[in-house]
Amino acid sequence: MTSVAFSPDGKTLASGSSDNTIKLWDLCKNKEQATLKGHICYLSSLAFSPDGKTLASGSEDTTIMLWDLVTGKEKATLKGHTDSVGSVAFSPDCKTLASGSWDTAIMLWDVATGNQTDK
């Protein structure tokens, strides 16, 4: 396991792995809910949006993926970093995602569009 994050309601745990997958765990039932696949390298960071509807995952593959937690499907793949994404974090209003990378850049992303923003 390379990263973990609790959902805002504390009922779900997301775990990122060196097998390039994310597992969602139901903590009330103590069992796996889903496996999310899409990254081509290991996961280095995870963050739930404050409303609990979206999960962001950063990877050594230089991308960030946004996941719809209702459907379990990928919403967007954010590209712009040139090295591993080491951290991701949502703004309190869920509109902006910040990412930090080994390329020494911090990028801000509009969650609705998946585009970089300067806000």
Residue pairs with C-beta under 8 A, 6 or more apart in sequence:
1 15
1 16
1 17
1 18
2 16
2 17
2 18
2 42
2 43
2 44
3 15
3 16
3 43
3 44
3 45
3 46
4 13
4 14
4 15
4 16
4 46
5 13
5 14
5 46
5 47
5 48
5 55
6 12
6 13
6 14
6 48
7 13
7 14
7 48
7 52
7 69
8 48
8 49
8 50
8 51
8 52
9 52
10 27
11 26
11 27
11 28
12 24
12 25
12 26
12 27
12 33
12 48
12 52
12 69
13 24
13 25
13 27
14 22
14 23
14 24
14 25
14 46
14 48
14 55
15 22
15 23
15 25
15 46
16 22
16 42
16 43
16 44
16 45
16 46
16 57
17 23
17 42
17 43
18 42
18 43
19 42
20 37
20 39
20 40
20 41
20 42
20 43
20 59
21 35
21 36
21 37
21 39
21 43
22 35
22 36
22 37
22 43
22 46
22 55
22 57
22 67
23 32
23 34
23 35
23 36
24 32
24 33
24 34
24 35
24 36
24 55
24 69
24 72
25 31
25 32
25 33
26 32
26 33
34 72
36 55
36 57
36 67
36 72
36 74
38 65
38 74
38 77
39 57
39 59
39 61
39 63
39 65
40 59
40 61
41 59
41 60
41 61
41 84
42 59
42 60
43 57
43 58
43 59
44 58
44 59
44 60
44 84
44 85
44 86
44 87
45 56
45 57
45 58
45 85
45 86
45 87
45 88
46 55
46 56
46 57
46 58
46 88
47 55
47 56
47 88
47 89
47 90
47 97
48 54
48 55
48 69
48 90
49 55
49 56
49 90
49 94
49 111
50 90
50 92
50 93
50 94
51 94
52 69
53 68
53 69
53 70
53 94
54 66
54 67
54 68
54 69
54 75
54 90
54 94
54 111
55 66
55 67
55 69
56 64
56 65
56 66
56 67
56 88
56 90
56 97
57 64
57 65
57 67
57 88
58 64
58 84
58 85
58 86
58 87
58 88
58 99
58 101
59 65
59 84
59 85
60 84
60 85
61 84
62 79
62 81
62 82
62 83
62 84
62 85
62 101
63 77
63 78
63 79
63 81
63 85
64 77
64 78
64 81
64 85
64 88
64 97
64 99
64 109
65 74
65 76
65 77
65 78
66 74
66 75
66 76
66 77
66 78
66 97
66 111
66 114
67 73
67 74
67 75
68 74
68 75
75 114
76 114
77 114
78 97
78 99
78 109
78 114
80 105
80 107
80 116
81 99
81 101
81 103
81 105
81 107
82 101
82 103
82 105
83 101
83 102
83 103
84 101
84 102
85 99
85 100
85 101
86 100
86 101
86 102
87 98
87 99
87 100
88 97
88 98
88 99
88 100
89 97
89 98
90 96
90 97
90 98
90 111
91 97
91 98
94 111
95 110
95 111
95 112
96 108
96 109
96 110
96 111
96 117
96 119
97 108
97 109
97 111
98 106
98 107
98 108
98 109
99 106
99 107
99 109
100 106
101 107
107 116
108 116
108 117
108 118
108 119
109 115
109 116
109 117
110 116
110 117
